[in-house]
Amino acid sequence: MIAKKPGLKLLILLALGGVACEGPQPGAAASERPSARSREIARHAVEAYADAAVATLADLVAFETVHQEGTVNAENPEFRALTAYLAAQAEAFGFDFEDHGAVVIIGYGDARQRLGIVAHADVQPADPAKWAASPFSLDAESEPGRLVGRGTEDDKGPLACALWAMKALADRELPLKRRIELIVAYTEESDWEPIREFLATWEPPAINVAFDAEYPVVVAEKGWGQVILTLPEAASPPTGGPALVELTGGAFLSQVPEDATARIDGATDELETALRQAAAGDGEVSFVFERDGTRLSIAAHGVSAHSSTPWAGRNAITHLAALLAPFEWPGTAAAHMVRFIDDLVGTGDNAEKFGDLAYADDFMGPLTLTLATLERGAPGLTAGISFRRPVGRSATAVEASVDAAIAAWKERTGYTDLTYQSVVYDPYTVTDAPQVPVLLDVFRHYTGIEDAQPISIGGGTNARLLPNGVTFGPSMPGEAYTGHSEHEFISRSQFVLNLEMYTAVLAELAGD
């Protein structure tokens, strides 16, 4: 789907607290939403199935549905086992099931009109050493009141709730004016091309709601971009004096890195003392120093977060570079990378130092930038930079800003052997999705947040690939989003509230 720049109509309606909605609206009148019938079915879902939904979440978390390089997700044994599990669940609930490889669909009802509910079953990698229990085993014990595990918030928790919400509607034999189709994607976290290929031959529902981001209702998503750049190693290693020979960190592009390491050969006592003193002044990231003769290792420990919300994390790579930048280093790739990071990235979140790349939109907010990975490889030292951009500039203009900033840095420093590749994608906005007033009313009713309004997010969801695609939860306003972090969880109370709200939404949008 080609993202459209929001016009005056959207901006005025957002300012007034709404979204353009043309034609008859689904569900009951606004003053009655959610209806007594919808509220009763939602209560039934919670009373009958809260524990069952948690059990289903435990089952889903146990499937290690992480993309493996060289293997198509649809052919990965973990994904195939998950498909068999979902098919069995659908049969047990009396739903129909379609397996399209990269996407499976669980359907309920036979009405001509259709309602799409979108979730994904693939998850990001997790470092087991950072978890109290296995990230692929639901942990409800180590942190009372929390359900901890990879996918609990993004996006297996919402998937479990959607399944049991559909079951609650079936229990009550609610007449449907819209068939419900739970669209479960298998490559949302790695490669959207299989989903696009599927949609090229499958007609999607006219109304779609993803359970894959934040409340109240997401009507705009920033455009994703990345820069992958490499600084080759010097032909001859430096001799004499301290040398910065290693600098690595991060796990994947959509995560704020919480770990980074540096190694200095030929370190003196004076250098170590100066570095320790400088490290003591950083109040956001901790540093651990280890000395072995003249070899000094520094490990930086920050806080991981989704790279679409970099302010929620503490970037270990950029803080480590800031620690090292004031010192003179001979010309290694690591030394050059420290200078690049200090000059163009810094420790801020909004590309403040990256040439003229920084800009903002009144509704969608500022462009954010995260240096997410540093990896040593055959070409040299490679940095992975992720950024999220709002409307206001074309993709061509944004790419030109990236090119100009890097070109100016190369000319200024003389490091002309730096190579890079960049991609820039468009933001997404939806101006007339008819389900938005219904979603807002349901959210307001169950949370008591009467002034809830549509929002924009930095992340991207599969909602943007579908007609009238918006996102509804599972993360509450003001709460840190833990998906993609090394401490992913959802509180049990929020999980149950999601089950209740999702059930009410399905009853309102699909019920006759």
ABEGO torsion letter per residue (X at the ends): XBBBBBBAAAAAAAAAGBBBBBEBBBEBBAAAOBBAAAAAAAAAAAAAAAAAAAAAAAAAAABBBBBBBGBBAAABAAAAAAAAAAAAAAAAAGBBBBBAGABBBBBBEABABBBBBBBBABBBBBBAAABABBAABBBAAABBGBBBEBGAAOAAAAAAAAAAAAAAAAAAGBBBABBBBBBBBAAAAABAAAAAAAAAABBBBABBBBBABBOABBABBBBBBBBBBBBBBBABBBBEEBBBABBBEEABAABBBABBBBBBBGBBAAAAAAAAAAAAABAABBBBBBBBEABBBBBBBBBBBBAABAAABBBAAAAAAAAAAABBBBBBAAAAAAAAAAAAAEABAAGAABEAABBBBAAAEBBBBBBABBBBBAAEBBBBBBBBBBBGBBAAAAAAAAAAAAAAAAAAAGBAABBBBBBBBBBBBBAABAAAAAAAAAAAAAAGBAABBBBBBABBBAAAABBGBBBBOABBBGBBBABGBABBBBBAAAAAAAAAAAAAAAAAAABX
